[in-house]
Amino acid sequence: MGSGTNGILKKEGFFKNLFGNRILKHAATLISGTVIAQVILIAVQLIIRRMYSADDFGAFSLYMSIVGVLVVVVTMRYELAVVLPKEEKTSVAILVGGIFISLIINLIILVTIYFFQQPIIRMLNFPVEYAHWLYLVPLSTLLFSVYQFFNYWLTRHSAFKAISLNKMCRRASEGVTQIGAGVAKIQVGLPVGDIVGNSVNIVSAYFQAARRGLSFKGQSLSTVTQALKEYNEFPKYQAVPAVLNTLSMLLPVFFLNAFFGVTVTGYFDLSRQILAVPIAFITASLMQVLLKELRDKVVDKQKITPTILKTALVLTAIILPFVVIILLWGPQLFSFFFSAVWEESGHYAQILTFAFAIQFVVSPLSICFTVLEKLKTLAAWQIGYFLLVMALYFFRHLPVDQFLWIFTALNLIAYSIYFILILFNCKKFDRES
C-alpha cells in the first residue's frame, strides 16, 4: 500500500481521520437516521409477525421484489444524474423529466396487469389468493421512484439530516398502518403500509427540498428534454445492467417461491428483513455521501483510493460483531423475538450472513464507477453477477439449506471480484490525476 494508506492504518492517524473526516460525519448523520428507521422497522416486525402468517409475508416478499425490479426500470437510473450537473436548473430538469417518465411507464404497467393478470400470475408463480395485490404494484413503484428523485436532490445539497428524518417518518407511518390493518384482520395491510409510508416520504421530502430552494420555475419541455439527452448515458449504460443487478438481488425470492413454496419464502423474508434490509439502507445512505464526496475529489483531481480503503476498513469493523452474533445465536434470537414459529429464519440467517456481510462492505464503494464514469465496467460486472445468480436454477433439486449455501458462495466470489475492480479503477484514476 502507498504511504497515504499506511497513514490511515496507524492507530492515531486512523481515529483522527475517522472522526475528522467530512465523509464519515455526513455518513454518520445519514446512517443515524437510517438506524432509527430500522429500529422502528424491527420493532414493527416484532408485532406484525404475530398478526400475519408466513404465507402473507411470503406473498409480500414477492410483491416487494417485483416493485424493486420495476423501480429501476421506471427511473431509468436518471435519479443518479440529479447529483451531477453544475447548474441547478439542469438538476431540477432531470428530476422533473425522471418523474414524468416514471409516471408514464407505471401507467403502462397498470394497463398490462389489467389485461394480462393471469399470465403474470403464472409466470411469477404468484399466489392466486393474493393476486389482487398486483394492482397496487404500479402505485408502490411510482411513489418510491418519485421519492428517489427528491432524495438525490437533497443529497446534492448535503441535506443529510432531512433525508434521515424522511426515513424515520416513512417507517413510522408504514408500521402504524400495517399494525392497524393487522388488528383489523385486513390481509392487504402489508402492501398498503408500504404505499402509506412512501406517500409520507414524498410529502416530507418535498417540503424539505422546498425549504432549501427547490423551484420548478423556468422548466419547460425543451429544457427537460435537453437535460435528459445530456445525461442519456444513464439509461443507455446503467438501466439494463441495473435491472439485472436488482434481479440478481431478488431472484432468490422468486427461486425459493418456485422451488420450495411460499412458506419457505416467508421464512427467508424475515431473514432478509433482519440481514439485508438494514444493510441495504445503510449502504445506500453511505453511497449517497460517497457520491458527492468522491465527485468533489475527482473534480479537484485528488486521490480517491485512500478514501475507498478507509471506508472498506470501517465497514468491515462495523459488520464483524453482527456476523459473530448471528453465527452463535441466530436461531435462538429469532425464536425469542419473533416466536418459535420463526426459528427456521434464524437458521437461514446463519447461512446468509456471510453473503450480506460482503455486500455491506463492497456495495457502497461501487459508487466510484458512477463518479469515474466507468459505466461499462459496472455494467459488465452486473451482467456477470446476474448470470452467476441465475445458475442457482441448476441447484433447485437440493435441500433449501444447501441451496442457500450455494447462494452465499456465489456472492462471496462475485463481490470479491467487484472489490478488485473498484480498487483497480480507483488506483488508475489516482495515477492519472
Buried (B, 14 or more C-beta within 10 A) or exposed (E): EEEBBEBBEEEEEBEEBBEEBEBBBBBBBBBBBBBBBBEBBBEBBEEBBEBBBBBBBBBBBBBBBBBBBBBBBBBBBBBBBBBBBEEBEBBBBBBBBBBEBBBEBBEEBBEEBEEEBEEBBEEBBBBEEBBEBBEBBBBBBBBBBBBBBBBBBBBBBBBBBBBBBBBBBBBBBBBBBBBBBBEEEEBBBBBBBBBBBBBBBBBBBBBBBEEBEBEEEEBEEEBBEEBBEBBEEBBEBBBBBBBBBBBBBBBBBBBBBEBBBBBBBBBBBBBBBBBBBBBBBBBBBBBBBBBBBBBEBBEEEBBBBBBBBBBBBBBEEBBEEBBEEBEEBBBEBBBEBBEEBBBBBBBBBBBBBBBBBBBBBBBBBBBBBBBBEBBEBBBEBBBBBBEBBBEBEEBEEBEBEEBBBBBBEBBBEBBEBBBEBBBEBBBEBBEEE
